[in-house]
Amino acid sequence: MVAICSVDGCYVRDGLHEPPSRGRNPNVYGQWMLFLGLEDKEYVRSSIRVCNKHFTVDCFSNYMAVQMGFGKRLYLNPDAVPTLSHGGEAVLVSTREMGCQTDPPKTRDMSVSAWIPPTFRSKALQVHLRPATRSVSCEAVSLPSLPMFSTPTSPPEKRPHLECSIDDSTNVPDDSDPSLLENTVSDTPVDQMTKYIVYEDCLLELFQSCSFCRHACAVEQFCQGTLVSIKATCTHCSLVKRWKSQPHVGSIPAGDLHLSAAIAITGSSFAQTDKVLNALRVKGISESTYYSHQGQVFQNHCG
């Protein structure tokens, strides 16, 4: 039997959630029953379902992660209570398909208007110019006697030959010249890379304008432990730029693993390290993540 939403008049079958346990959280359970109009009746907990559209956005613990395409299913907070009726605004969830290495790359045609300078062939031309001549008629007139000065005369200067050349060189560098290419790939191992403390406002300044058309961008930010990823979409040309603050080791952000390893190697405690990070307002990892790394990653490598 396919489960459907228990709200009266709603027949949605996707994105369903069960109410909390009555024994563990009777207050939240009572608010669920009050919303469904079942506060005076006894129902089996597994037979009650409520879909996503009856909850507000702040009721979900991973709403931003699903919006950014890092997940497909929404999860409720422990104290989440449905408050939106059937006519309320539904929670819109955007998903993104994640491919694997064997899938062919997806391409999109984009038209870009660009001016390409014409290509010319270099030629050197030598041009001989003859001096221009003009016929002048003179009429003899009587002039008053003037003192004569001896003015030395010099032969006319010879005009130099003119050389006209057409060059096909442009401002575009030749990719075949290895001296013009810069190697941007770092050979440094991930655990040996230098880390920095970057302030959020200073980081977001780099994504305020489009690198192609210089118009303003709509910036979306997602945090996962010590990792921050940014998606900047140009409001003019729709160019999308994605950036993340650190690489991944497998499916785990490298910064999370390095922080867990540093705490264990130096003999520090997670509680003290977490206090220091919170005092600096630096994003860190949760205690459960720390112990998960200790049990699943480090012991497997050391054992």
Residue pairs with C-beta under 8 A, 6 or more apart in sequence:
2 13
3 13
3 16
3 49
4 10
4 11
4 12
4 13
4 16
4 49
5 11
5 12
5 13
5 16
5 49
5 50
5 51
5 54
6 36
6 47
6 48
6 49
6 50
7 36
7 50
7 51
7 54
7 82
7 85
7 86
8 37
8 86
9 86
10 51
10 53
10 54
10 86
12 51
12 52
12 53
14 51
15 51
15 52
15 53
15 73
15 74
15 93
16 49
16 50
16 51
17 49
17 50
17 51
17 52
17 55
17 76
17 80
18 45
18 46
18 48
18 49
19 28
19 29
19 32
19 33
19 45
19 48
19 50
20 28
20 29
20 32
20 78
21 29
21 45
22 29
22 45
25 78
25 79
28 78
28 79
28 80
28 81
30 39
31 81
32 48
32 50
32 81
32 82
33 39
33 41
33 43
35 54
35 81
35 82
35 83
36 48
36 50
36 82
38 48
50 82
52 60
52 74
52 90
52 91
52 93
53 84
53 88
53 89
53 90
53 91
54 82
54 83
54 84
54 85
54 86
54 88
55 76
55 80
55 82
55 83
55 84
55 91
56 83
56 84
56 91
57 63
57 91
58 77
59 76
59 77
59 80
59 81
59 82
60 66
60 74
60 75
60 76
60 77
60 80
60 91
61 75
61 76
61 77
62 71
62 74
62 75
63 74
63 91
64 222
65 71
65 222
65 224
66 72
66 73
66 74
66 93
66 94
66 95
67 93
67 94
67 220
68 220
68 222
68 229
68 231
69 94
69 95
69 96
69 98
70 222
70 224
72 95
74 91
74 93
99 106
117 170
119 168
120 166
120 167
120 168
121 166
121 168
122 165
122 166
122 167
122 168
123 165
123 166
124 163
124 164
124 165
125 163
125 164
125 165
126 161
126 162
126 163
127 161
127 162
127 163
127 164
128 161
129 159
129 162
131 159
173 180
174 180
175 181
186 193
190 247
190 249
190 254
191 254
191 258
195 255
195 258
197 280
197 282
198 245
203 228
203 230
204 219
204 221
204 230
207 217
207 219
207 230
207 232
207 241
207 243
208 216
208 217
208 219
209 215
209 216
209 217
210 216
210 217
210 232
210 234
210 236
210 237
210 239
211 239
211 241
212 234
212 237
212 239
213 234
213 236
213 237
213 239
215 234
215 235
215 236
215 237
216 234
216 235
216 236
217 232
217 233
217 234
217 235
217 241
218 232
218 233
218 235
219 230
219 231
219 232
220 230
220 231
220 232
220 233
221 228
221 229
221 230
221 231
222 228
222 229
222 230
222 231
223 283
224 253
225 253
225 255
225 256
225 283
225 284
225 285
225 286
225 289
226 245
226 246
226 253
226 255
226 256
226 259
226 283
226 284
226 285
227 244
227 245
227 246
227 253
227 255
227 256
228 244
228 245
228 283
229 242
229 243
229 244
229 245
230 242
230 243
230 244
231 240
231 241
231 242
232 240
232 241
232 242
232 243
233 239
233 240
233 241
234 240
245 255
246 253
246 254
246 255
247 254
248 254
249 257
252 293
252 297
256 285
256 289
256 293
257 293
257 297
259 273
259 284
259 285
259 290
260 285
260 289
260 290
260 293
260 294
260 297
260 298
261 293
261 298
262 268
263 269
263 270
263 273
263 290
264 294
264 298
270 287
270 290
273 284
274 284
274 287
277 283
277 284
278 284
